[in-house]
Amino acid sequence: MVEFCGKGDPIFGGTAADWALYKTENGAFAFMGAAEAQRCKLVMAYFPTAAEAEKAGTAASTRKGLISALPVKPRLEVPTAQISWIVANKHVGEEDSELAEDFADRAKRAGAADPDLIAQIVAYALACHRANQALVARFRL
């Protein structure tokens, strides 16, 4: 999720500043530069769908720039096949918060200490969950 704001390259006197969306300590979302986010030790915000990302980005925008949800390829450490299999064996009616908590716990038990990796694992699990929910709705199961 990126917010494009301003015009012209700052090196040549412009005001453009493209910021990413981060999850703050209190669970809210805020756009900010990478240096500030690193100082605050914040994790980038990941979402299971582009629509959810755009909704969160629009709500978090204080500069009212252009919001764009950019797809993120999961890191190599994200066990995508295992996550897909586990989510496929769960009920499609399971609450997002329960699923997110389960996968965060699984990642920590497996030795994941990097908050960004855990956030990507949870977002991937929720994306698989959304896909399963869409299939059930599509086939009216």
C-alpha positions as CSV (number, residue, x, y, z in Angstrom):
1,M,0.0,0.0,0.0
2,V,1.5,3.3,-1.1
3,E,0.3,6.9,-0.9
4,F,1.6,9.1,-3.7
5,C,1.6,12.8,-2.8
6,G,3.2,15.9,-4.1
7,K,4.7,16.8,-7.4
8,G,8.2,16.7,-8.8
9,D,11.4,15.0,-7.5
10,P,12.6,16.5,-4.2
11,I,16.2,16.5,-5.5
12,F,15.0,19.2,-8.0
13,G,12.9,21.2,-5.6
14,G,9.7,19.1,-5.8
15,T,7.5,18.0,-3.0
16,A,6.8,14.4,-4.0
17,A,6.9,11.9,-1.1
18,D,5.6,8.4,-1.6
19,W,5.0,6.7,1.7
20,A,4.1,3.1,2.6
21,L,1.3,2.0,5.0
22,Y,2.5,0.7,8.4
23,K,0.7,-0.8,11.3
24,T,1.3,1.3,14.5
25,E,1.8,0.1,18.0
26,N,-1.9,0.6,18.9
27,G,-3.0,-1.5,15.8
28,A,-4.0,1.5,13.7
29,F,-2.6,2.2,10.2
30,A,-0.5,5.2,9.2
31,F,1.4,6.3,6.1
32,M,5.0,7.3,6.8
33,G,8.4,7.3,5.3
34,A,10.7,4.2,5.7
35,A,13.2,6.0,8.0
36,E,10.5,7.1,10.5
37,A,8.9,3.6,10.4
38,Q,12.3,2.0,11.1
39,R,12.9,4.4,14.0
40,C,9.6,3.4,15.5
41,K,10.2,-0.3,14.7
42,L,6.9,-0.6,12.8
43,V,5.9,-3.4,10.5
44,M,4.5,-2.7,7.0
45,A,0.8,-3.4,6.7
46,Y,-0.2,-6.4,4.6
47,F,-3.7,-7.3,3.5
48,P,-5.4,-10.4,2.1
49,T,-7.2,-8.4,-0.7
50,A,-6.6,-5.3,-2.7
51,A,-10.0,-4.0,-1.7
52,E,-9.2,-4.3,2.0
53,A,-5.9,-2.6,1.5
54,E,-7.5,0.3,-0.4
55,K,-10.1,0.8,2.3
56,A,-7.5,0.9,5.1
57,G,-5.3,3.2,3.0
58,T,-8.1,5.6,2.3
59,A,-9.0,5.7,6.0
60,A,-5.4,6.3,7.0
61,S,-4.5,8.9,4.5
62,T,-4.0,12.3,6.1
63,R,-2.4,13.9,3.0
64,K,-5.2,12.8,0.7
65,G,-2.8,11.6,-1.9
66,L,-3.4,8.9,-4.5
67,I,-3.7,5.5,-2.8
68,S,-2.5,2.4,-4.6
69,A,-2.6,-1.2,-3.3
70,L,0.5,-3.0,-4.7
71,P,0.8,-6.8,-4.7
72,V,3.6,-8.2,-2.6
73,K,5.3,-11.5,-3.4
74,P,5.6,-13.4,-0.2
75,R,9.2,-13.9,1.2
76,L,10.7,-17.3,0.5
77,E,10.4,-18.1,4.2
78,V,6.6,-18.0,4.0
79,P,5.5,-21.6,3.7
80,T,2.8,-21.0,1.2
81,A,1.9,-24.6,0.4
82,Q,1.6,-25.5,4.1
83,I,-0.5,-22.4,4.8
84,S,-2.8,-23.2,1.9
85,W,-3.3,-26.8,3.1
86,I,-4.0,-25.8,6.7
87,V,-6.5,-23.1,5.7
88,A,-8.2,-25.5,3.3
89,N,-8.9,-27.8,6.3
90,K,-10.4,-25.0,8.4
91,H,-14.1,-24.0,8.3
92,V,-14.8,-21.0,5.9
93,G,-16.9,-19.4,8.7
94,E,-13.9,-19.1,11.1
95,E,-13.4,-15.6,12.3
96,D,-10.4,-13.6,10.8
97,S,-9.1,-12.8,14.2
98,E,-9.0,-16.5,15.3
99,L,-7.3,-17.5,12.1
100,A,-4.8,-14.6,12.3
101,E,-4.0,-15.5,16.0
102,D,-3.6,-19.2,15.1
103,F,-1.1,-18.5,12.3
104,A,0.9,-16.0,14.3
105,D,1.2,-18.6,17.1
106,R,2.2,-21.3,14.6
107,A,4.9,-19.0,13.1
108,K,6.3,-18.1,16.5
109,R,6.4,-21.8,17.6
110,A,8.2,-22.6,14.3
111,G,10.9,-20.0,15.3
112,A,9.8,-16.9,13.4
113,A,11.0,-13.9,15.3
114,D,10.8,-11.3,12.5
115,P,7.5,-9.3,12.9
116,D,7.4,-8.6,9.1
117,L,7.6,-12.3,8.3
118,I,4.8,-13.1,10.8
119,A,2.7,-10.3,9.3
120,Q,3.2,-11.8,5.8
121,I,2.3,-15.3,7.0
122,V,-0.9,-14.0,8.6
123,A,-1.8,-12.0,5.5
124,Y,-1.2,-15.0,3.2
125,A,-3.4,-17.2,5.4
126,L,-6.2,-14.6,5.3
127,A,-5.8,-14.4,1.5
128,C,-6.3,-18.2,1.3
129,H,-9.2,-17.9,3.7
130,R,-10.8,-15.3,1.4
131,A,-10.3,-17.5,-1.6
132,N,-12.0,-20.4,0.1
133,Q,-14.9,-18.2,1.2
134,A,-15.3,-17.0,-2.4
135,L,-15.4,-20.6,-3.7
136,V,-18.1,-21.5,-1.2
137,A,-20.1,-18.4,-2.1
138,R,-19.6,-19.1,-5.8
139,F,-20.8,-22.7,-5.7
140,R,-23.3,-22.0,-2.9
141,L,-22.0,-24.8,-0.7
